[in-house]
Amino acid sequence: MLFGGSLNELWRENGHGGWATVFALIVILVWHCYKRFPFIFSSSNLTLSDSGAKINPQLKMSEIVSDADLKFLIENLDQEHHDNEKWEHVIDKRNTVLSYNAKCCKPKDGPLKYLSETVFENCSPEMLRDFYMDNDYRKKWDKTLVEHEQLQVDRTNGVEIGCTIKKFPLLTPREYILAWRLWEGKDRTFYCFIKECEHPSTPRQKKYVRARFFRSGWRIRKVPGRNACEIKMFHQEDAGLNVNIAKLAFAKGIWSYVCNMDNALLKYSAVSHPHSAVTAVTLIQKVPPALDTVEGITSPATAFHRQITNEPKEKKFIRRPSRKFLANGLLFVGGAICLSRGHTSLGAKVAMAYILAKLSKRGNTSDQSRES
């Protein structure tokens, strides 16, 4: 058999020449991967896939969701440092008791970013906050939510960690291990920031796809001169869904979802809901004075249309290499081992060019299939 011999025998037979050939081929393989999949070598990608904070005895929960995350949230809600981003209109709908608008932006690296504004009539900021954070009640009206479990809560800083399972049509259920924290600012303004993390009590399970990246947050405040509240939300996640399909599903289904939320809010506000458990809501923190600046609320529709700009042609979304490509890479290394036994440099060059051509051809075919 071609690979039946001992690897040690291969190295001994070829001496330094075999090692040099293998080294040259591996360098070419690395260069080839870098050209086709540059994000593998990008530090931002490492942050994306490995960004979940791991909970351990040495890590303080205050470091998982901190005031720095609140600052990040406020900057995104107010669209600071967004001058170079091109936002695309997604939806703008309203009725007599509800208005909703949303837009999205494709960053150079990372998943889509969404900004949305919803105005609910006849409710207080406290009621909207409690309703939004009541995961037990959410199970009754949110059909995507399968289950939710509180995993840990820190009574000193208000950080809460939970596990949420969501289902989507024709897809494997998604698992979210999230940490969140709430703050209260001036004039009954409330903030919440949520991010992915890891927790020792929730090992990965094959029956779920775990969200790799999750950054989301909102600000709730009263609309001046009206018995209404606004919730403005920033959201960015990577749950392993196709970007274009997720974007289309969002645009087509979000208005129905928001209307269902409004009906649930109406029922929620009609009944008393005492805080029987210790949660991030009961342990809400004060916004640091340096960050506690509340600006006047303009009409959501007016502000939304003023901020929209024309989006340029969408850049190609870089995907992770498929298993097939990784298998080809292993084949390449195996070929390098075989070539190390040879004594003809021309034969090595021909074989090397052939393998690279096959990899390129398969990669291009895969790209065309994904585009189709």
Number of C-alpha atoms within 10 A of each C-alpha: 4 5 9 6 9 8 11 8 10 17 16 11 13 16 12 11 15 22 17 13 20 19 15 12 21 16 12 14 17 11 13 15 18 14 10 14 15 14 17 15 11 12 9 14 15 12 12 17 13 14 17 21 18 14 16 11 7 6 11 12 22 15 13 22 25 15 16 10 19 23 17 13 24 21 14 18 19 12 14 10 9 11 7 7 15 16 22 18 18 17 16 19 12 14 8 7 12 16 20 23 22 23 20 23 17 18 14 10 13 18 19 18 18 19 23 21 23 22 24 25 18 13 18 19 22 16 14 21 21 18 20 14 15 15 17 12 13 18 14 10 15 15 12 15 18 14 15 18 13 14 16 16 20 16 14 10 19 23 26 26 27 19 19 17 18 18 16 11 7 6 10 15 19 21 23 24 24 24 27 22 29 29 21 19 19 13 10 12 19 24 25 24 26 24 24 25 24 21 19 10 10 11 8 12 9 8 10 16 19 21 20 19 23 22 17 19 26 24 24 24 25 22 20 11 6 10 12 19 22 24 24 22 22 23 21 19 20 18 18 14 14 9 14 11 10 13 14 11 11 14 16 13 10 15 18 10 14 16 17 13 18 17 11 17 19 15 10 17 16 8 8 7 12 7 11 7 8 13 22 23 21 14 19 19 19 14 20 14 9 7 13 15 11 11 7 7 12 11 10 19 17 9 12 18 13 9 13 14 12 9 14 9 6 7 9 7 13 13 11 11 13 11 9 12 17 12 11 17 19 12 13 19 17 13 17 22 20 17 22 23 19 15 12 10 11 9 12 19 13 10 15 18 12 12 17 17 12 12 17 15 12 15 17 13 12 15 13 10 9 9 8 6
